[in-house]
Amino acid sequence: MVFTKTSEYVMALCCVHKMLYDKSRETRDQRLYGITVVLLKYIKKACDELGIDTRTLAPTDKFDLAPIYEYVRVNQIHLYDLTNMNDSDMDPLNDAHIERFILSHINYIFTRAERR
């Protein structure tokens, strides 16, 4: 991975994953499900880096996005504009691009609700 992560960051990602996964199953949204698959791989890799046993994670429905946004801010990650993104903007073999892709989707999903 690109930047040092915290257990709070990983737990926030787990909670987001649970929420998005449940929503993808409920709505049968294959695109959202695909995002959850990429997010889960990212979480597992982060857990390996931190020495966290994934079996000890217990995501809840109530969570705080602050650790995620703090991670983006501290590491100066420039999120993708998903409304203007081309396939050539992201290299799926580049960890930094995958991280940016995941964080951009989380930001888009949670700020889209605020725009309504």
Backbone hydrogen bonds, N-H to C=O, Kabsch-Sander energy under -0.5 kcal/mol:
donor,donor_aa,acceptor,acceptor_aa,energy
10,V,6,T,-2.1
11,M,7,S,-2.5
12,A,8,E,-2.3
13,L,9,Y,-2.2
14,C,10,V,-2.3
15,C,11,M,-2.2
16,V,12,A,-2.3
17,H,13,L,-2.9
18,K,14,C,-2.5
19,M,15,C,-2.3
20,L,16,V,-2.8
21,Y,17,H,-3.2
22,D,18,K,-2.6
23,K,19,M,-2.1
24,S,20,L,-2.6
25,R,21,Y,-2.1
26,E,22,D,-2.4
27,T,23,K,-2.5
28,R,24,S,-1.0
29,D,24,S,-1.3
30,Q,28,R,-0.9
33,Y,29,D,-2.2
34,G,30,Q,-2.2
35,I,31,R,-1.8
36,T,32,L,-1.9
37,V,33,Y,-1.7
38,V,34,G,-1.9
39,L,35,I,-2.6
40,L,36,T,-2.5
41,K,37,V,-1.9
42,Y,38,V,-2.0
43,I,39,L,-2.6
44,K,40,L,-2.6
45,K,41,K,-2.1
46,A,42,Y,-2.3
47,C,43,I,-2.7
48,D,44,K,-2.1
49,E,45,K,-2.0
50,L,46,A,-1.9
51,G,47,C,-1.1
52,I,47,C,-2.6
54,T,52,I,-0.7
56,T,53,D,-2.5
57,L,54,T,-1.1
63,F,61,D,-0.6
68,I,65,L,-0.9
69,Y,65,L,-2.2
70,E,66,A,-2.8
71,Y,67,P,-1.8
72,V,68,I,-2.1
73,R,69,Y,-2.4
74,V,70,E,-3.2
75,N,71,Y,-1.9
76,Q,73,R,-1.2
77,I,72,V,-2.3
78,H,76,Q,-0.5
79,L,77,I,-0.8
82,L,80,Y,-1.1
84,N,81,D,-1.8
85,M,82,L,-0.6
89,D,86,N,-1.8
90,M,87,D,-1.1
94,N,91,D,-2.1
95,D,93,L,-0.6
98,I,94,N,-2.3
99,E,95,D,-2.6
100,R,96,A,-2.3
101,F,97,H,-2.5
102,I,98,I,-2.6
103,L,99,E,-2.6
104,S,100,R,-2.2
105,H,101,F,-2.0
106,I,102,I,-2.4
107,N,103,L,-2.4
108,Y,104,S,-2.6
109,I,105,H,-3.0
110,F,106,I,-2.4
111,T,107,N,-2.4
112,R,108,Y,-2.0
113,A,109,I,-0.9
114,E,110,F,-0.6
115,R,111,T,-1.2
116,R,112,R,-0.6
116,R,113,A,-0.7
